[in-house]
Amino acid sequence: MSDWLLAIEGTPAGHQLALVLALSAAVLHAVFGALQKGRHDPWMTRGAVDFCYCVMAAPFALFVVPWPEPHMWIIFAGAWVIHVCYKLLQAWAYTKGAYTVVYPVVRGTGPLFAVIGAYLIFGERFTGVQWMGVAVLLSGIFGLAVYNLRKLEAQRDTLNAALGLAVLTGLFVALYTTFDAYGIRATENPFTFLAWFFMIDGVVMPVIAAVRWRRMAAPPEVGPLMLRGLFGGLVAFASFGAIMMATRLDKVGEAAVLRETSTVFAALIGVVFLKETVGPRRVALMALIAAGAVIVELGG
C-alpha cells in the first residue's frame, strides 16, 4: 500500500484521497474529543487511550514497518515534546470548561496558524477565495464558541481559565499539525512514522493517569476505563493516521482547514450523546463552518 500511496502523492488522485482522509479525520476527531470529555475524568481517559495505542503500535513499529532512518530520531523527539504539551493542555482545558465551549475554540485557533505554518515551512499559498473560506469557517467556529459561552450556566468561575487554555491548546494543534506533516514527509515509508509515533507518544499520559488514579478517593473501575481506552486508541489510529496521510499526499493547509469541520460533528455528538441543547442559531453557525470548508476546497 505504501508504494501506491507514494505513487499518487501530488497527483489529482492524491488530492481526492487527501480530501476524503481529511474529512474522515474530522468525524473521528470529534468522536475522540467526546470520548475524552465523556464519562470518565479526562486525564484517566487520555491515559487509557494512550496506553492502548502504544501497546497496539509497538509490534508494528518493532517488527512490521521499516526502521526509521537516523535523522528521524530527532524528529520523533520534537513530535513527542509537542504532543505531550498539547495533551496536557487539552486535558486541563476539559477539566475547566464545557466541551461545547472548549472544543470550538481549540479547533478554531488551530487552522489559521496551521495555514501560516504551511506557508512558512512548505511554501504553500492560499488563493483569495480560499482565505475567504478560512474566514467563513473561523467565523462559524468562534461564533459557535461565543454562543455556547453565552448560554453556559455552569463552570462560570473557571471559564476564563478554560478559554485561555483552549486558545493555547489550539496553538499546539497548529504546531503539531505542521511539525508532524514535516515528519511524515521526512521518511520514505509513511507507515514507519505513524507506527513509531504512536508507540513513542503513548508512554507519558498512562503514567500521569496512574498517579491520579491512585490518589482518587473513588477511582473508576479499570475494566470500563480500559475498554474506552481501547476504542479511543482505535479512533486515534484512524483519525491521526488519516490527517497525517492527507498532509503527505496533498497540501498541509487545506487538510488542516478541512479537518476543522470536526466542530460540526462535535456539536452533533454533544447534542445526541452528551445531551447538550441545540437551536437554529447553532445550526446556522455549523452551516457556516461547513460552507467555509467547501469554499476552501473549491477555491484551490
N, C-alpha and C positions, 0 to 999 in steps of 0.2 A: 504493500500500500504506500509506503514511503516513496518508492520510485515514481508511482503515479502522481502523488501529491507534488513532488518536486517538478515533474514534467509540466504540470498545469500552472505552476507558480508564475504570476504576472500575465496570464492569458485571460481572455474573456471567460473561459470555463472556470478558471481560478477565481475570478471576480464573482461569478454567480455562486460558487460554492462558499466563498467567504461571506456573502450576504446571508445565505442560509445558516451558516455557522454562527454569525454574529447575532441573528435573531433568536436562534436556539439558545445561545448563551444568555440572552436577555430573560427568556422564560425561566431557565434553570437557575439563574442568579436570584430572581425574585423568590423562587421556591427556597433556595438556600438561605436567603435573608430571613424569611418567615420561620424557618427551622430554628435559627439562632435566637429569634425573639419569642419563640413559642412557649411550650410547656415548662421547660427547664431554665435554670439560670443560664444566661448567655455564655458565661465562662465555662460552665460544665458542658454545654452542648458543643462549643467550639473545641474543647479538649477531646471529647469523644470522637468528633468528626476527624480531627487531625490524626488522632491515634489510628483510626480505622484506615484512612487513606495512606498513611505512612506504611502500615503493615501490608496493605494490598499492593502498594507500588514497589516495595522492596524486591520481591522476586523478579519483577520485570527489569528493574534497574540493574540488578546484580547478574542476572542470568539470561535475559532475553535481548534487550536492545544493545547496540554497540556502546562501548565505554566512552565517556566524554573525552574530547581532545584536551590536552594540557591547559590550553587557555580558558577552558570553560570553568575551571575551579574558582577563579576569581569572580566570574560572573555569577556562579551559584552562591558565593558568599555574599555578594551585593544583593541578590534577589532575596536571600534568607533574611538579611537585616531589614530590608524594606517591608517584606511581608509580615515579619514579627511586629514591627511598629504599626502597620496597618491593622492587624488583628487585635492588638491591644487597644488601640483607639476605637475600633468598631465595637468591641465588647463593652468597653467603658461607656460609649455613647448610648448603647442599648440599655444599660442599667440606669441611665439618667433620663431618657425620654421615650415617648411613644414611637412605635415602629413607623407609623404613617407620617410622623414629623421628621424623624432622623433619616429614614431611608431616602426620601426625595432630595434632601439637602446633600447627602453623601453622593448620590448618583448625579445630581445636577452640577456639583462642583467639579467632578472628575473629567467629563468630556471636554470642557473648554480648555483645561490645562493639558489634557492629553493631545488635543489638536495642536496646541502651541509646541508641545514637546516633539510631536511628529514632524513639525516643520523644522525645528532646530536640529534634530538628530538625523532624520531621514530625508529632509528636503521636500516633504510633501506640502502641496499648496491646495487650498480650497478655492473654488470659484466664488464669485459674489453671491450666486444663488445658493451655494452650499452654506456660506456664512449666514445667509438669511434663514436657512433651515435650522442651523445651530441656534440662532436667536429665538426662533419659534419654539424649538424643543426646550431650551432653557427657561423660557417664559412659562411654559406649561409646567415644568418640573418645580421651579421655585414658586410659581403660583399655587401649585398643589400643597407645597410645604406651608405657605402662608395661610392658606385656607384651613388646613389641618391645625395649624397653630392657633388660629382664632377660635376654633371650635373645641379646642382641648380644655378639659376641666380638671384633669388630674395632673400631677407632677409639675405644677407651676413653679414650685420652689427650686427645681433643678433644670428648668427649661433653658436658661442662658448657658449653663454648662453643656447641656445636650446639644444645642445648636453650635456652640464653639467646637465641640468635639466632632460634630458631623462635618463641619467645613474642613477641619484639619484631616479627618479621615478621607474626605474627597480628594484632597491634595495628594495623599498617599495612593489613592486609586489611580490617579493620573500618572504618578511616579512609577508604580509597579506595572501599569499597562505599557508604558513606553520602554521601561528597562527590560521587561520580560520579552517584549517584541524584539528588542535588540538581541537578547539571549537566544531565542529560538531561531533567529536568523544566523547566529554565530556558529552553530553546529551543523554538520552535514545532515544528520538524521534528526528531524524534529521530535521524534518519539524518545530519543535519548534525553533531550531537555525536559520533556514532560515527566518521564519516569523518575529521573533523578531529582527533579524539582519537588515532586510530591513526597518522595522519601525524605529528603532533607528538610523540607518545610514543615513536616509533621512532628518534629521532635520537641518543640518548646511548649506549645499550649497544653498537651497532656500533663506535663509536669505541673504547670500552674493550676490546672483544673484539679489535679490530685491533691495538691496542698490545700486548695479552697474546700474541697470535699471533706477532707479530714477535720477542718476547722468548723464545719457547719454543725449547728445544733441538731438539725434534722436533714441529713444529706439524702439526696434522691437515691432510689434503688438503682443499682448498677445495670441490671438487665435491660429495663426500658431505655435507660440513657444510652447504652451501647447500641441498642437497636436503632435508635435515632441517629447515632453516630455512623453506623454502617450505611444507612440510607443517605445521610448527608455526605458521606465520603464518595458514594457513587455519583451523587448530584454534582459534587465538586469536580470529580474527574471529567464529567461530561461538560460542565459549564466552563471551567477554566481551560480545558483542552480545546473546546470549540473556539473560544475567543482567541487563544494563542495561535491556533492553526489559521484562523481568519487573518491575523496580523502577519503571518508568514506568507499567505497566498496573495494578499492584496494590501491596500493602504491601512496603516495603523489608525489614522484619524477617523476614517469612515467607520471602521469596525468599532472603535471606542464610542462614537456617537450612536450607532445603531444599537449597541448593547444597552444604552440607557433607556430604551423603550421598556426595560425591565421595571421601571417605575409604574407603568400602566398595569403590568401583570402583578406587581407588588400590591397595588391598590385593590385589585380584584381579589387577591389572596386575603388581604386584610378584611375585606367585607365578608367573604364566604367562610373563611376558616377562623379568623380571629374576631369575628362578629363586630367589626367596626362599621360605622354608618357611612352611607354614600348619598349623594344628591345630584341634581342636574349641574351644579357648578363644578363639582369634581369630575363628572363625566365630560364636560366641556374642556376642562384642563387636561384630562387624559387624551382627549382628541387632539389637542394642540401638540402634545408630546409625539403622538403617532404621526401627525402631519409634518412636524419638523424632521423626523427621521425619513419620511418619504421624500421631502424636498432635498435633503442631503444626498440621498441615493440618486434621485433623478437629475440633480444638478451637476453630477460628476462627469 
